[in-house]
Amino acid sequence: MPPVPSVPATKVIRALQKVGWSLVRVSGSHHIVGHSDGRVVSVPVHGSKDMAKGTLRGILTTIGMTVDEFVKLL
């Protein structure tokens, strides 16, 4: 299993937007992004701080994306 990169949540959202995800709404510090097929995932955004690696891995698992696929989008 490849290592999960340390990236801020804003870069995560930008990467997801490249593959069809879009910002649906913002609820406090959580940005909710959705896909045209109905999937929705919450991305916690805490300023410019890097997202916790476990949180990022959980998001990738939820949306069905591998770490390698994600890294190619950065």
N, C-alpha and C positions, 0 to 999 in steps of 0.2 A: 504494500500500500504506500503510495508516494506521500511525502510530507505535505501538509496543508500550508500554503503561503500565509504570511502575515500581511494583511491588507486592510485598509480602512473600509468601512461599510459603503461609503460613497462609490468606491471602485467596484465593489461587489454588485451594487445596483446597476452601474454603467455596463458591466460585463453581462449581466442578465438581460439588459435592454438590447444588446447586440443579437440575442437569440430569441427575440419575440416577447419578452416580459416587459410590462409597463407599470409605472407607478399608478396605483389605484387610489390610495389615500394615505394620509399621515395621521397617526394616532399617537400623540405624545412623541416619544423618542423612537417609535417603531414605524418604519415605512412598510406599507403593505403593497407588494407587487403581485400582479396577476398575469396569467397567460391566456391567450385566446381560447384555449381548450378548457378553461374553467379552473385550472389549478391556481392556488393562492398561497403565498408564503410571506411571513413577517420577517423583516430585516431590522434588527436593532441598530440605530445610528446614534453614536455618542461622540459627536464632534469629529475630530480628525484622528481619534484613537483607533488603533488596529482592532479588528474584531477578534474575539476569542476563537482559537482554532477549532475547538469543539463545537462552537456555535456555527461556524462556517461549514464544518463537515456535516452537521445536522441539516443545514439548509440545502446543501448539495445532495444529500441523501433524499430529502423530501422531494426535490424537483427532479430527481433521477439523473443527475449529472455527475460524472467522475471528476476527480481532482485534476487529472490530465486535461480533460476537456475545458475545465474552468481556467486553468493556467494559460491555455492557448488563447483565451478571450481577453486576457489582461494586456 
